Amino acid sequence: MLAFLFCVTAGVTVAQVNELPRSTPEEQGVPSQSLIALFDSLHFMPQTDIHSMIVMRHGKVVGEFYPKPFAPEYQHTQYSSSKTLVSLAAGIAIDENRLRLSDRVATFFPEYLPDTISTRLAAMTVRDLLTMTSGIKPDWNMRNRTEAWIQTFLSKEVIHEPGEQFAYDSMVTYMIAAIVQKVTGQKLLDYLQEKLFDPMNIHRVHWEESPEGVNTGGWGLHIQSESLAKIGQLWLDGGRWNEKQLISESWIEQISTKQSNGGDFGYGYQTWMCAYPGAVRADGALGQYVIVVPDKDVVIVLTEASFTNGKPQRNLIWNAFLPTLSDEPLPPSKDYQRLVAKQNSYTLEYPEGKKKSSVLKQLVGKTVQLPKNKYQWDRVHFEQADDALLMTITKTDGLQYTQPLGYRTWKTDTIAGFPPYSLNPIGWQDALEGPFYAAGAYGCDKQVLHMNLHYVNWVTSLFLSWKVQDGSIELSISNNYAKNKVETFDCTFVE
C-alpha cells in the first residue's frame, strides 16, 4: 500500500510547475508590500477559500501562493472560465479558414434539425453563440436529463432575434465546442492540444465530455493554475508564445473587445470586460479567473471557492494593487523576504476544537452506518493513528478508502472514485482521469467531532460534524458550493 501511495504521489508531483520565469517583484516595478497586502486581503476575506493565486508582470511571475493543503502541482476544476478556451479554439479554426463568424449554426447539424426550422433558428450564427445572443432561453437542467444535447438545443424555441439580447448559457458554449469538433474532425481538447497546448508545453489537462462525445465547453476543464497563467500571458501578448503566433492577433483583439451587452461592462467572445479600463477576464463560478490587464502588462490567475461573486476580489486588484505598480524597476526591498515567508505560510482554516475529547472515545474503533446520501457514503469506520485520525469510508458501490485527518495540520491521500460535484450532467465522469485527492483536518469538543475535507485537485470541499449523544449519532454536512445549506443525517452504530 505504501509503495502504491508513493507512486501515486510521485505521479502528481512530476507536474508542469515552475516553467514560467520568476522574478523579484521590485525588478518588475511591483512593491512586495503590495503583494503582501493583496494576498492577506484575499486570504482572510470572509466566505472565501483561496486555492491558488499567480501574479505576473512583464512576462514573469512576481508572486504566487497556494494556501495549504492546495499546491502548484494540482489541477483545478474550472466552471465557466472554460468558456474562454473554447473561444480560443474557435479563433484558431477561423484563422485556418475552417470556420467563419457568419456561418449559420443550423448548417452544421442537419441530422439534428427539427422538421420545421424557424427563421430565427435559420438566422443564428457562430457569432451569436460566441456573444451569448442566441435568442434561446437558457435551460440549465437540460444537460442533466437528456443525452441528446445538440438535438435538444436545436429543437428549442428561439424567442428573440439572434444577436439582439444577451442571455448567459453554458449550452451555447457547448454548441461552439460541437461546431469546432465538426469542422476540425477533432474533439475540442485534442484540437487545442495540437494547436495550443503542445507548443506551450501544457499536458496535464482534461475536459469533461457529453454523452455525445463532445467536450462540454462551457465548463469542465481540469487544468493547473500555472497553465492558466501561460494562457493569460499568450492572451496578453496578442496570441504569441515564444515568438510564434499561435492565434492571430486579430482574434485576440476581438475577444478582448465588447461584442454584446452582458454584465456590467460588456461581454466579448466568451470573455468578460472589467471595471478597470481595458482589462478582460475569463470567469468561472465560485471564482476561477484569468485576468489580463494590458496597460499594466499584468496577468493574474485566481482560483478559489467564494460566495462573494468575485467583485470584492477584483476591486482589490483594480483599486488597491494596480495603482501601486511602477513603470520602472524599484530598488530591492526587505519586504521581499517577508513576501516569500508569507507565500509559504498560508493555510486554510482548520476545524475548531481540541485534539482529544470524549467524543473520540465513543467513535474510535466504531463503524457508523449512514442513510442514503448524495455522497454515496455507506459506512464510516474510525481509528486513531499516532499522528492522525483515520476515517475509512465504504461507498455504496463497494469502493473503500481511508481518509487521514490531522490535528491543526492537513493530511492528504487518494480517494476512491470521484469527489463531490456541484453539477450533475449525464456522464460527467467519463472523460476525467484520477486519482483524486482529499486533504483532511479535525478538531473536537465534548460531543462533536468536526472535519474539513478539501478535494485538492478538484474544486469542492466538505465540512462535517459528527454529534454523539446518548448513544445516537447525527452527521451534519455542508459544502463550499451551496451557501448556508446544511444536510443532517441520523446515523447508527454498527454492532
C-alpha positions as a printed NumPy array, in Angstrom:
array([[  0.   ,   0.   ,   0.   ],
       [  2.793,   2.422,   0.906],
       [  4.573,   1.707,  -2.362],
       [  1.353,   2.374,  -4.256],
       [  0.811,   5.686,  -2.489],
       [  4.383,   6.719,  -3.206],
       [  3.91 ,   6.033,  -6.911],
       [  0.633,   7.94 ,  -6.998],
       [  2.1  ,  10.927,  -5.191],
       [  5.147,  10.907,  -7.45 ],
       [  2.823,  10.955, -10.446],
       [  1.262,  14.176,  -9.203],
       [  4.499,  15.893,  -8.285],
       [  6.012,  15.262, -11.715],
       [  3.901,  18.147, -12.892],
       [  4.348,  21.203, -15.058],
       [  5.172,  23.847, -12.498],
       [  7.919,  26.467, -12.25 ],
       [  8.209,  26.634, -16.037],
       [  7.32 ,  30.311, -16.253],
       [ 10.207,  32.669, -15.487],
       [ 10.268,  34.078, -11.953],
       [ 11.472,  37.472, -10.761],
       [ 11.57 ,  39.526,  -7.616],
       [  8.601,  41.892,  -7.644],
       [ 10.748,  45.021,  -7.402],
       [ 12.665,  44.119, -10.574],
       [  9.328,  44.33 , -12.417],
       [  8.12 ,  47.506, -10.713],
       [  5.905,  45.733,  -8.19 ],
       [  6.275,  46.558,  -4.476],
       [  6.483,  43.36 ,  -2.424],
       [  4.38 ,  45.091,   0.216],
       [  1.563,  45.48 ,  -2.326],
       [  1.568,  41.741,  -2.968],
       [  1.581,  41.017,   0.764],
       [ -1.407,  43.309,   1.234],
       [ -3.242,  41.738,  -1.713],
       [ -2.569,  38.164,  -0.606],
       [ -3.53 ,  38.876,   3.003],
       [ -6.725,  40.66 ,   1.997],
       [ -7.805,  37.797,  -0.243],
       [ -6.796,  35.012,   2.117],
       [ -8.663,  36.449,   5.092],
       [-11.718,  37.607,   3.132],
       [-14.928,  36.215,   4.696],
       [-16.779,  33.432,   2.872],
       [-13.723,  32.753,   0.712],
       [-11.181,  29.951,   0.465],
       [ -8.299,  30.77 ,  -1.87 ],
       [ -6.906,  27.749,  -3.71 ],
       [ -4.228,  29.483,  -5.783],
       [ -3.076,  32.879,  -6.994],
       [ -0.386,  33.799,  -9.509],
       [  0.611,  37.385, -10.348],
       [  2.71 ,  38.074, -13.468],
       [  4.29 ,  41.334, -14.602],
       [  6.273,  41.827, -17.823],
       [  6.023,  38.077, -18.52 ],
       [  7.447,  36.952, -15.182],
       [  5.832,  35.519, -12.044],
       [  6.382,  38.038,  -9.243],
       [  4.133,  36.489,  -6.6  ],
       [  2.127,  33.327,  -6.029],
       [  0.549,  31.472,  -3.173],
       [ -1.271,  28.189,  -2.669],
       [ -2.769,  28.013,   0.821],
       [ -2.254,  24.561,   2.304],
       [ -3.479,  21.942,   1.545],
       [ -3.529,  23.186,  -2.07 ],
       [ -0.303,  23.098,  -4.084],
       [  1.016,  24.126,  -7.534],
       [  1.05 ,  20.535,  -8.799],
       [ -2.682,  20.018,  -8.502],
       [ -5.047,  20.534, -11.399],
       [ -8.154,  22.553, -10.633],
       [-11.661,  22.122, -11.982],
       [-12.912,  25.124, -13.93 ],
       [-16.502,  26.171, -14.322],
       [-17.321,  28.912, -16.862],
       [-13.714,  30.055, -17.104],
       [-13.536,  27.098, -19.5  ],
       [-15.543,  29.124, -21.994],
       [-12.649,  31.396, -22.921],
       [-10.609,  28.377, -24.033],
       [-13.496,  27.431, -26.334],
       [-13.295,  30.894, -27.857],
       [ -9.568,  30.444, -28.447],
       [-10.262,  27.16 , -30.249],
       [-12.92 ,  28.834, -32.409],
       [-10.452,  31.596, -33.25 ],
       [ -7.819,  29.115, -34.379],
       [-10.412,  27.4  , -36.568],
       [-11.315,  30.783, -38.052],
       [ -7.62 ,  31.531, -38.62 ],
       [ -7.393,  28.241, -40.543],
       [-10.458,  29.104, -42.664],
       [-12.358,  26.147, -41.241],
       [-14.977,  28.426, -39.693],
       [-16.481,  31.895, -40.07 ],
       [-18.349,  34.096, -37.628],
       [-21.168,  34.385, -40.147],
       [-21.655,  30.611, -40.538],
       [-25.199,  29.535, -39.698],
       [-25.447,  27.161, -36.742],
       [-28.181,  25.03 , -38.322],
       [-26.   ,  24.12 , -41.298],
       [-23.57 ,  22.142, -39.142],
       [-26.135,  19.677, -37.807],
       [-28.741,  18.835, -40.478],
       [-29.309,  15.433, -38.874],
       [-30.493,  17.062, -35.63 ],
       [-32.745,  19.785, -37.012],
       [-36.481,  19.78 , -36.286],
       [-38.877,  19.094, -39.154],
       [-39.727,  22.774, -39.34 ],
       [-36.972,  25.357, -38.975],
       [-37.933,  28.813, -37.788],
       [-36.475,  31.859, -39.492],
       [-34.716,  32.76 , -36.253],
       [-33.045,  29.364, -35.948],
       [-32.011,  29.589, -39.585],
       [-30.508,  33.024, -38.927],
       [-28.483,  32.073, -35.812],
       [-24.721,  32.359, -36.444],
       [-21.492,  31.307, -34.782],
       [-21.049,  34.912, -33.69 ],
       [-24.406,  34.786, -31.91 ],
       [-23.18 ,  31.805, -29.918],
       [-19.87 ,  33.471, -29.053],
       [-21.63 ,  36.605, -27.768],
       [-24.349,  34.729, -25.815],
       [-27.072,  36.204, -28.006],
       [-28.515,  33.002, -29.483],
       [-32.116,  34.047, -28.801],
       [-32.802,  30.79 , -26.93 ],
       [-33.883,  30.848, -23.278],
       [-31.19 ,  29.112, -21.188],
       [-32.131,  25.66 , -19.888],
       [-29.606,  24.769, -17.177],
       [-31.148,  21.373, -16.435],
       [-31.083,  20.094, -19.991],
       [-27.643,  18.501, -19.561],
       [-28.944,  16.554, -16.545],
       [-31.969,  14.936, -18.161],
       [-31.101,  14.015, -21.764],
       [-28.187,  12.539, -23.681],
       [-29.144,  14.351, -26.913],
       [-27.735,  17.784, -26.159],
       [-27.327,  19.108, -29.709],
       [-30.737,  17.973, -30.906],
       [-32.456,  19.254, -27.77 ],
       [-30.787,  22.652, -28.11 ],
       [-31.779,  22.978, -31.777],
       [-35.371,  21.975, -31.014],
       [-35.879,  24.843, -28.561],
       [-37.87 ,  27.933, -29.493],
       [-35.724,  30.881, -30.498],
       [-37.666,  33.511, -28.59 ],
       [-35.557,  36.549, -29.601],
       [-33.885,  37.597, -32.801],
       [-30.354,  36.16 , -32.7  ],
       [-27.723,  38.782, -31.977],
       [-30.06 ,  41.107, -30.078],
       [-30.394,  40.005, -26.44 ],
       [-27.679,  38.701, -24.096],
       [-28.599,  35.51 , -22.21 ],
       [-25.765,  33.67 , -20.47 ],
       [-25.957,  29.973, -21.283],
       [-23.355,  27.215, -20.947],
       [-25.135,  25.095, -23.554],
       [-24.445,  27.81 , -26.119],
       [-20.732,  27.292, -25.463],
       [-21.248,  23.552, -25.771],
       [-22.63 ,  24.166, -29.265],
       [-19.44 ,  26.048, -30.178],
       [-17.394,  23.069, -28.96 ],
       [-19.549,  20.77 , -31.089],
       [-19.047,  23.002, -34.136],
       [-15.271,  23.08 , -33.637],
       [-15.305,  19.284, -33.482],
       [-17.44 ,  19.149, -36.626],
       [-15.18 ,  21.389, -38.725],
       [-11.822,  20.072, -37.474],
       [-12.587,  16.385, -37.084],
       [-11.08 ,  16.556, -33.596],
       [-12.538,  16.932, -30.153],
       [-12.079,  20.413, -28.757],
       [ -9.407,  19.29 , -26.286],
       [ -7.48 ,  17.343, -28.935],
       [ -7.576,  20.336, -31.264],
       [ -6.346,  22.697, -28.542],
       [ -3.704,  20.169, -27.523],
       [ -2.262,  20.154, -31.039],
       [ -2.607,  23.831, -31.852],
       [ -2.078,  25.494, -28.477],
       [ -1.182,  23.275, -25.548],
       [  1.651,  21.254, -27.099],
       [  3.553,  24.358, -28.284],
       [  3.101,  25.814, -24.783],
       [  4.124,  22.573, -23.032],
       [  0.751,  22.136, -21.361],
       [ -0.032,  18.453, -20.946],
       [ -1.72 ,  17.987, -17.583],
       [ -5.192,  18.881, -18.819],
       [ -8.526,  17.072, -19.142],
       [-12.021,  18.144, -20.117],
       [-15.402,  16.643, -19.341],
       [-17.389,  15.2  , -22.246],
       [-21.056,  14.988, -23.068],
       [-22.873,  11.703, -23.761],
       [-22.412,  12.665, -27.432],
       [-18.612,  12.519, -27.132],
       [-18.125,  16.305, -27.296],
       [-16.095,  18.253, -24.743],
       [-18.559,  20.166, -22.598],
       [-17.016,  23.521, -23.478],
       [-18.921,  25.77 , -21.096],
       [-17.496,  24.04 , -18.034],
       [-15.422,  21.027, -17.036],
       [-11.837,  21.992, -17.919],
       [ -9.344,  20.434, -15.474],
       [ -6.013,  22.254, -15.568],
       [ -3.164,  23.564, -13.43 ],
       [ -3.036,  27.201, -12.36 ],
       [  0.366,  27.779, -13.96 ],
       [ -1.026,  26.52 , -17.262],
       [ -3.8  ,  29.113, -16.929],
       [ -1.098,  31.734, -16.349],
       [  0.537,  30.648, -19.607],
       [ -2.805,  31.114, -21.367],
       [ -3.129,  34.56 , -19.803],
       [  0.342,  35.56 , -20.992],
       [ -0.454,  34.317, -24.514],
       [ -3.605,  36.449, -24.38 ],
       [ -1.675,  39.494, -23.163],
       [  0.95 ,  39.007, -25.89 ],
       [ -1.607,  39.056, -28.709],
       [ -1.621,  35.299, -29.367],
       [  2.171,  34.843, -29.406],
       [  4.151,  32.277, -27.452],
       [  7.943,  32.055, -27.673],
       [  7.857,  34.331, -30.727],
       [  5.408,  32.015, -32.516],
       [  1.945,  33.29 , -33.439],
       [ -0.382,  30.524, -32.199],
       [ -3.579,  32.577, -32.567],
       [ -3.969,  35.616, -34.772],
       [ -3.593,  38.989, -33.115],
       [ -6.855,  39.966, -34.788],
       [ -8.743,  37.259, -32.907],
       [ -7.171,  38.242, -29.59 ],
       [ -8.266,  41.827, -30.207],
       [-11.819,  40.674, -30.954],
       [-12.195,  38.532, -27.833],
       [-10.824,  41.438, -25.786],
       [-13.413,  43.892, -27.131],
       [-17.018,  44.358, -26.061],
       [-19.249,  42.478, -28.508],
       [-22.542,  42.348, -26.568],
       [-24.164,  43.907, -23.508],
       [-23.559,  41.181, -20.95 ],
       [-22.599,  42.041, -17.383],
       [-21.76 ,  45.461, -16.023],
       [-19.137,  46.354, -18.621],
       [-19.854,  44.158, -21.63 ],
       [-19.12 ,  40.717, -22.994],
       [-16.672,  39.748, -25.722],
       [-16.396,  36.348, -27.358],
       [-16.777,  34.136, -24.258],
       [-14.884,  36.749, -22.232],
       [-15.827,  39.492, -19.774],
       [-14.896,  43.142, -19.873],
       [-13.807,  44.534, -16.496],
       [-14.307,  47.636, -14.361],
       [-10.657,  48.531, -14.9  ],
       [-10.419,  50.097, -18.391],
       [ -9.05 ,  47.671, -20.969],
       [ -8.871,  44.699, -18.588],
       [-10.529,  41.442, -19.637],
       [-11.049,  38.114, -17.928],
       [-12.103,  34.505, -18.058],
       [-14.552,  33.95 , -15.209],
       [-15.975,  30.848, -13.531],
       [-18.492,  30.181, -10.759],
       [-17.152,  30.143,  -7.19 ],
       [-14.128,  32.01 ,  -8.519],
       [-11.745,  30.958, -11.274],
       [-10.24 ,  33.948, -13.046],
       [ -7.648,  34.639, -15.687],
       [ -7.329,  38.431, -15.634],
       [ -5.394,  40.309, -18.306],
       [ -4.515,  43.997, -17.798],
       [ -2.736,  45.247, -20.937],
       [ -1.842,  48.771, -19.811],
       [ -0.082,  47.39 , -16.722],
       [  1.39 ,  44.362, -18.537],
       [ -0.151,  42.165, -15.84 ],
       [ -1.676,  38.673, -15.806],
       [ -3.407,  37.337, -12.701],
       [ -4.748,  33.831, -12.106],
       [ -7.005,  33.215,  -9.135],
       [ -8.823,  30.029,  -8.142],
       [-10.997,  29.962,  -5.06 ],
       [-14.289,  28.905,  -3.552],
       [-16.212,  32.059,  -2.75 ],
       [-19.767,  33.234,  -2.179],
       [-18.838,  36.873,  -2.821],
       [-19.467,  36.896,  -6.62 ],
       [-15.855,  37.961,  -7.166],
       [-16.425,  41.707,  -7.118],
       [-14.638,  42.361,  -3.809],
       [-11.634,  40.35 ,  -5.013],
       [-11.455,  42.161,  -8.317],
       [-11.931,  45.542,  -6.658],
       [ -8.856,  44.846,  -4.53 ],
       [ -6.901,  44.272,  -7.729],
       [ -8.249,  47.377,  -9.501],
       [ -8.193,  49.825,  -6.601],
       [ -5.501,  48.647,  -4.188],
       [ -2.948,  46.677,  -6.183],
       [ -2.671,  48.048,  -9.735],
       [ -2.25 ,  51.721,  -8.661],
       [  0.907,  50.789,  -6.723],
       [  2.783,  49.481,  -9.766],
       [  5.715,  51.407, -11.206],
       [  6.703,  51.711, -14.849],
       [ 10.327,  51.372, -13.776],
       [ 12.168,  48.802, -11.64 ],
       [ 12.14 ,  49.516,  -7.917],
       [ 15.084,  49.26 ,  -5.522],
       [ 15.435,  45.949,  -3.64 ],
       [ 13.206,  45.8  ,  -0.57 ],
       [ 13.357,  43.995,   2.752],
       [  9.663,  43.318,   2.195],
       [ 10.6  ,  40.693,  -0.387],
       [ 11.781,  38.253,   2.282],
       [  8.531,  38.849,   4.174],
       [  6.646,  38.098,   0.969],
       [  8.498,  34.817,   0.454],
       [  7.772,  33.783,   4.037],
       [  4.136,  34.81 ,   3.696],
       [  3.625,  32.871,   0.476],
       [  4.759,  29.68 ,   2.185],
       [  2.767,  30.199,   5.375],
       [ -0.847,  30.486,   4.245],
       [ -3.183,  27.66 ,   5.22 ],
       [ -6.926,  27.236,   5.019],
       [ -8.826,  27.325,   8.281],
       [ -8.663,  24.248,  10.486],
       [-11.754,  22.914,  12.261],
       [-12.327,  24.286,  15.732],
       [-11.796,  22.109,  18.79 ],
       [ -9.264,  20.074,  20.689],
       [ -7.118,  17.129,  19.643],
       [ -8.816,  14.745,  22.078],
       [-12.175,  14.623,  23.81 ],
       [-14.784,  12.168,  24.997],
       [-16.427,  12.127,  21.566],
       [-13.347,  10.435,  20.101],
       [-13.539,   7.7  ,  22.711],
       [-17.087,   6.993,  21.556],
       [-16.12 ,   6.89 ,  17.855],
       [-12.656,   5.33 ,  17.631],
       [-12.897,   1.643,  16.823],
       [-16.543,   2.004,  15.8  ],
       [-18.34 ,   1.771,  12.471],
       [-21.206,   4.114,  11.613],
       [-23.985,   3.312,   9.137],
       [-25.209,   6.281,   7.093],
       [-28.622,   6.631,   5.449],
       [-28.857,   7.194,   1.706],
       [-26.983,  10.347,   0.686],
       [-25.72 ,  12.081,  -2.461],
       [-22.097,  11.46 ,  -1.48 ],
       [-22.717,   7.705,  -1.736],
       [-21.102,   7.03 ,   1.624],
       [-22.489,   3.809,   3.092],
       [-20.362,   3.19 ,   6.197],
       [-17.591,   5.026,   8.024],
       [-15.103,   3.426,  10.417],
       [-12.907,   5.453,  12.79 ],
       [ -9.431,   4.57 ,  14.058],
       [ -6.732,   6.589,  15.813],
       [ -3.16 ,   6.593,  14.493],
       [ -0.134,   8.207,  16.107],
       [ -0.376,  11.423,  14.09 ],
       [ -3.834,  11.278,  12.524],
       [ -7.437,  10.278,  12.888],
       [ -8.292,   7.688,  10.235],
       [-11.727,   7.592,   8.63 ],
       [-12.31 ,   4.55 ,   6.422],
       [-15.157,   5.226,   4.02 ],
       [-17.06 ,   2.427,   2.298],
       [-19.165,   3.68 ,  -0.591],
       [-22.444,   2.254,  -1.822],
       [-20.699,   0.812,  -4.882],
       [-18.3  ,  -1.131,  -2.653],
       [-15.27 ,   1.11 ,  -3.158],
       [-13.359,   1.778,   0.036],
       [-10.571,   4.122,   1.082],
       [ -9.056,   5.566,   4.227],
       [ -9.016,   9.331,   4.714],
       [ -6.426,  10.583,   7.212],
       [ -7.206,  13.758,   9.174],
       [ -4.598,  15.773,  11.015],
       [ -4.998,  17.996,  14.026],
       [ -4.051,  21.541,  13.058],
       [ -2.303,  20.111,  10.029],
       [ -3.537,  18.701,   6.744],
       [ -3.262,  15.022,   5.826],
       [ -3.671,  14.244,   2.122],
       [ -4.322,  10.917,   0.424],
       [ -6.105,   9.419,  -2.558],
       [ -9.836,   8.808,  -2.554],
       [-11.77 ,   6.08 ,  -4.314],
       [-13.855,   7.27 ,  -7.224],
       [-14.714,  10.932,  -7.795],
       [-15.085,  13.917,  -5.482],
       [-18.484,  15.518,  -4.871],
       [-19.53 ,  17.939,  -7.592],
       [-21.998,  20.798,  -7.724],
       [-23.06 ,  19.823, -11.262],
       [-24.756,  16.641, -12.388],
       [-24.573,  16.402, -16.2  ],
       [-25.097,  12.931, -17.595],
       [-21.788,  11.109, -17.983],
       [-19.629,  13.89 , -16.484],
       [-17.092,  11.426, -15.067],
       [-16.379,   9.549, -18.292],
       [-13.506,  11.648, -19.697],
       [-11.763,  12.513, -16.424],
       [ -8.765,  10.671, -15.052],
       [ -7.844,  10.185, -11.414],
       [ -6.566,   9.665,  -8.93 ],
       [ -8.236,  12.387,  -6.923],
       [ -7.029,  13.584,  -3.547],
       [ -8.616,  14.855,  -0.357],
       [ -6.886,  16.671,   2.479],
       [ -8.428,  16.373,   5.92 ],
       [ -8.179,  18.004,   9.336],
       [-10.231,  17.612,  12.505],
       [-10.994,  19.154,  15.868],
       [-13.43 ,  18.082,  18.572],
       [-15.32 ,  19.306,  21.596],
       [-17.146,  17.234,  24.189],
       [-19.926,  15.948,  21.913],
       [-18.986,  16.898,  18.337],
       [-16.176,  15.836,  16.003],
       [-15.587,  18.476,  13.319],
       [-13.885,  17.72 ,   9.983],
       [-12.851,  19.758,   6.954],
       [-12.178,  17.907,   3.7  ],
       [-10.706,  19.733,   0.707],
       [-10.565,  17.877,  -2.612],
       [ -7.305,  19.47 ,  -3.61 ],
       [ -7.103,  18.559,  -7.307],
       [-10.739,  19.334,  -7.863],
       [-12.762,  22.328,  -6.604],
       [-15.126,  21.216,  -3.849],
       [-14.856,  20.904,  -0.065],
       [-16.984,  19.232,   2.618],
       [-17.418,  20.326,   6.225],
       [-18.662,  17.597,   8.565],
       [-19.8  ,  17.467,  12.183],
       [-20.418,  14.142,  13.946],
       [-22.516,  14.649,  17.09 ],
       [-22.682,  11.763,  19.556],
       [-25.194,  11.962,  22.386],
       [-26.948,   9.28 ,  24.459],
       [-25.841,   6.521,  22.093],
       [-27.198,   8.231,  18.977],
       [-25.115,   9.849,  16.239],
       [-26.029,  12.719,  13.955],
       [-23.991,  13.812,  10.942],
       [-24.225,  17.337,   9.526],
       [-22.599,  18.12 ,   6.158],
       [-22.194,  21.413,   4.342],
       [-20.071,  22.208,   1.326],
       [-18.403,  25.107,  -0.446],
       [-20.844,  25.283,  -3.369],
       [-24.273,  25.569,  -1.695],
       [-24.293,  28.612,   0.567],
       [-25.793,  28.103,   4.032],
       [-27.188,  24.681,   3.132],
       [-26.6  ,  22.046,   5.813],
       [-27.769,  18.443,   5.431],
       [-28.36 ,  16.407,   8.569],
       [-28.426,  12.614,   8.745],
       [-29.438,  10.311,  11.594],
       [-26.823,   7.563,  11.644],
       [-26.461,   4.345,  13.636],
       [-23.585,   2.445,  15.118],
       [-22.927,  -0.939,  13.515],
       [-22.801,  -3.66 ,  16.158]])
